[in-house]
């Protein structure tokens, strides 16, 4: 009963999920962080949401870092050089 009362009055799930998103963006105050940590201790559903959020964020970060890396192999460089020389008539 006490968990339910704290859950409803202190920090509802709707606010907890918002604070989790803010925490990932490093835009959370110490007070909000404290409230969120307390909520996560009593709410198994929000803990599960937090785990899934962390997995998705990790996947997205890896995907974005892979897209930033541009890999060009030697055959592509040679092909580019040949096209340039052909257009320059050298």
Secondary structure, DSSP 8 states (H G I E B T S, - for coil): -HHHHHHHHT--HHHHHHHHHHHHTT---HHHHHHHHHHHHH-HHHHHHHHHHHHHHHHHHHHHHHHH-----HHHHHHHHHHHHHHHT-
